[in-house]
């Protein structure tokens, strides 16, 4: 079962979508299998991060911005320098994450959450969740 979930971002940064994935899993009725979270956007990504120290989220975001700064000398200049950098950042991080489902629970550690990572916001986005039963 594939479900689509609209998400409107108000900035660049990390947005917790764990509850979206948990609801999609519950709605599917699947108790054992796989769950895939994906974004159909070229300037956004999906990742897993610990939320327990908000400064850690800032560190993760700041570090990817340090590695791929917004600049005007990208060969790709379709929209804005932020857009061009967003394509590179999303390619590095990845557009999907896959999880085991066991006993009706997503296989996340106690300090892990699923995040949508916006690199070209604010924008209207979509998060896709695919649940596959075994």
FIKE-185017 format. One record per residue (C-alpha): residue number from 1; residue in three letters; chain; y, x, z. Coordinates in Angstrom, 1 decimal. Layout:
(NUM, 'ALA', 'A', (Y, X, Z)) ...
This chain:
(1, 'UNK', 'A', (0.0, 0.0, 0.0)) (2, 'UNK', 'A', (3.4, 1.4, -1.0)) (3, 'UNK', 'A', (6.5, 0.2, 0.8)) (4, 'UNK', 'A', (10.1, 1.0, 0.0)) (5, 'UNK', 'A', (12.8, 1.2, 2.7)) (6, 'UNK', 'A', (16.5, 1.4, 1.9)) (7, 'UNK', 'A', (18.5, 4.0, 3.9)) (8, 'UNK', 'A', (22.2, 4.4, 3.7)) (9, 'UNK', 'A', (23.4, 7.8, 4.9)) (10, 'UNK', 'A', (26.9, 8.4, 6.2)) (11, 'UNK', 'A', (26.8, 12.2, 5.9)) (12, 'UNK', 'A', (24.7, 15.2, 5.0)) (13, 'UNK', 'A', (22.1, 15.8, 7.7)) (14, 'UNK', 'A', (18.8, 14.7, 9.3)) (15, 'UNK', 'A', (17.9, 11.0, 9.8)) (16, 'UNK', 'A', (14.9, 10.1, 11.9)) (17, 'UNK', 'A', (12.6, 7.8, 9.8)) (18, 'UNK', 'A', (9.5, 8.0, 12.1)) (19, 'UNK', 'A', (9.9, 4.3, 13.1)) (20, 'UNK', 'A', (10.0, 3.3, 9.4)) (21, 'UNK', 'A', (6.7, 5.2, 8.9)) (22, 'UNK', 'A', (5.1, 3.6, 12.0)) (23, 'UNK', 'A', (6.1, 0.1, 10.9)) (24, 'UNK', 'A', (4.7, 0.7, 7.4)) (25, 'UNK', 'A', (1.4, 1.9, 9.0)) (26, 'UNK', 'A', (1.3, -1.1, 11.4)) (27, 'UNK', 'A', (2.0, -3.6, 8.5)) (28, 'UNK', 'A', (-0.7, -2.0, 6.4)) (29, 'UNK', 'A', (-3.4, -2.7, 9.0)) (30, 'UNK', 'A', (-4.9, 0.7, 8.3)) (31, 'UNK', 'A', (-6.3, 2.5, 11.4)) (32, 'UNK', 'A', (-7.8, 5.6, 9.7)) (33, 'UNK', 'A', (-6.7, 7.4, 6.6)) (34, 'UNK', 'A', (-3.6, 9.1, 5.3)) (35, 'UNK', 'A', (0.1, 8.3, 5.3)) (36, 'UNK', 'A', (2.6, 9.8, 2.8)) (37, 'UNK', 'A', (6.4, 9.7, 3.3)) (38, 'UNK', 'A', (8.3, 10.5, 0.1)) (39, 'UNK', 'A', (11.9, 10.3, -1.2)) (40, 'UNK', 'A', (12.6, 9.6, -4.9)) (41, 'UNK', 'A', (15.8, 11.6, -4.9)) (42, 'UNK', 'A', (16.4, 15.1, -6.1)) (43, 'UNK', 'A', (19.0, 15.9, -3.4)) (44, 'UNK', 'A', (17.1, 14.7, -0.4)) (45, 'UNK', 'A', (14.0, 15.8, 1.4)) (46, 'UNK', 'A', (11.4, 15.0, 4.1)) (47, 'UNK', 'A', (10.5, 17.2, 7.0)) (48, 'UNK', 'A', (9.1, 17.3, 10.5)) (49, 'UNK', 'A', (11.3, 18.5, 13.3)) (50, 'UNK', 'A', (11.4, 18.3, 17.1)) (51, 'UNK', 'A', (14.2, 16.0, 18.3)) (52, 'UNK', 'A', (14.2, 16.9, 21.9)) (53, 'UNK', 'A', (17.1, 19.2, 21.8)) (54, 'UNK', 'A', (19.8, 17.8, 19.4)) (55, 'UNK', 'A', (21.1, 21.4, 19.0)) (56, 'UNK', 'A', (17.8, 22.3, 17.4)) (57, 'UNK', 'A', (18.4, 19.7, 14.7)) (58, 'UNK', 'A', (21.9, 21.3, 14.2)) (59, 'UNK', 'A', (20.3, 24.7, 13.9)) (60, 'UNK', 'A', (17.8, 23.6, 11.3)) (61, 'UNK', 'A', (20.5, 22.0, 9.2)) (62, 'UNK', 'A', (22.9, 24.9, 9.7)) (63, 'UNK', 'A', (20.3, 27.4, 8.6)) (64, 'UNK', 'A', (19.4, 25.7, 5.3)) (65, 'UNK', 'A', (23.1, 25.5, 4.6)) (66, 'UNK', 'A', (23.5, 29.2, 5.4)) (67, 'UNK', 'A', (20.6, 30.0, 3.0)) (68, 'UNK', 'A', (22.0, 27.7, 0.2)) (69, 'UNK', 'A', (25.7, 27.4, 0.7)) (70, 'UNK', 'A', (27.8, 24.9, -1.3)) (71, 'UNK', 'A', (29.5, 27.0, -4.0)) (72, 'UNK', 'A', (31.1, 26.6, -7.4)) (73, 'UNK', 'A', (29.1, 29.2, -9.3)) (74, 'UNK', 'A', (25.8, 27.2, -9.7)) (75, 'UNK', 'A', (24.8, 27.0, -13.3)) (76, 'UNK', 'A', (24.0, 23.3, -12.7)) (77, 'UNK', 'A', (27.3, 21.5, -12.2)) (78, 'UNK', 'A', (26.4, 17.9, -13.0)) (79, 'UNK', 'A', (28.4, 16.3, -10.2)) (80, 'UNK', 'A', (29.9, 18.4, -7.4)) (81, 'UNK', 'A', (29.1, 21.8, -5.8)) (82, 'UNK', 'A', (27.4, 19.9, -3.0)) (83, 'UNK', 'A', (25.2, 18.1, -5.5)) (84, 'UNK', 'A', (24.1, 21.4, -7.1)) (85, 'UNK', 'A', (23.3, 23.0, -3.7)) (86, 'UNK', 'A', (21.5, 19.8, -2.7)) (87, 'UNK', 'A', (19.1, 20.1, -5.6)) (88, 'UNK', 'A', (18.2, 23.6, -4.4)) (89, 'UNK', 'A', (17.9, 22.7, -0.7)) (90, 'UNK', 'A', (15.6, 19.7, -1.5)) (91, 'UNK', 'A', (13.4, 21.8, -3.7)) (92, 'UNK', 'A', (13.0, 24.3, -0.9)) (93, 'UNK', 'A', (12.2, 21.7, 1.8)) (94, 'UNK', 'A', (10.2, 19.3, -0.3)) (95, 'UNK', 'A', (10.3, 15.7, -1.2)) (96, 'UNK', 'A', (7.2, 14.4, 0.7)) (97, 'UNK', 'A', (5.1, 14.9, 3.8)) (98, 'UNK', 'A', (1.5, 13.8, 4.4)) (99, 'UNK', 'A', (-0.1, 12.9, 7.7)) (100, 'UNK', 'A', (-3.5, 12.0, 9.0)) (101, 'UNK', 'A', (-3.9, 8.5, 10.5)) (102, 'UNK', 'A', (-6.3, 8.2, 13.3)) (103, 'UNK', 'A', (-6.8, 5.2, 15.6)) (104, 'UNK', 'A', (-3.8, 3.5, 14.0)) (105, 'UNK', 'A', (-1.5, 6.4, 14.9)) (106, 'UNK', 'A', (0.3, 8.9, 12.7)) (107, 'UNK', 'A', (-0.9, 12.5, 13.4)) (108, 'UNK', 'A', (2.3, 13.9, 14.9)) (109, 'UNK', 'A', (2.5, 16.2, 17.8)) (110, 'UNK', 'A', (4.2, 15.0, 21.0)) (111, 'UNK', 'A', (7.5, 16.7, 20.0)) (112, 'UNK', 'A', (7.5, 15.9, 16.3)) (113, 'UNK', 'A', (9.4, 13.3, 14.4)) (114, 'UNK', 'A', (9.7, 12.6, 10.7)) (115, 'UNK', 'A', (13.1, 13.1, 9.2)) (116, 'UNK', 'A', (14.8, 12.2, 5.9)) (117, 'UNK', 'A', (17.1, 15.1, 5.1)) (118, 'UNK', 'A', (20.3, 14.2, 3.2)) (119, 'UNK', 'A', (21.9, 17.1, 1.2)) (120, 'UNK', 'A', (24.4, 15.1, -0.9)) (121, 'UNK', 'A', (25.7, 12.2, 1.3)) (122, 'UNK', 'A', (26.9, 9.8, 2.0)) (123, 'UNK', 'A', (24.6, 7.9, -0.3)) (124, 'UNK', 'A', (22.4, 4.8, -0.6)) (125, 'UNK', 'A', (18.8, 6.1, -0.5)) (126, 'UNK', 'A', (15.2, 5.0, -0.4)) (127, 'UNK', 'A', (12.3, 6.1, 1.7)) (128, 'UNK', 'A', (8.8, 5.4, 0.3)) (129, 'UNK', 'A', (5.7, 5.2, 2.5)) (130, 'UNK', 'A', (2.2, 5.1, 1.1)) (131, 'UNK', 'A', (-0.7, 4.2, 3.4)) (132, 'UNK', 'A', (-4.2, 4.9, 2.3)) (133, 'UNK', 'A', (-7.2, 3.8, 4.3)) (134, 'UNK', 'A', (-10.4, 5.7, 4.5)) 
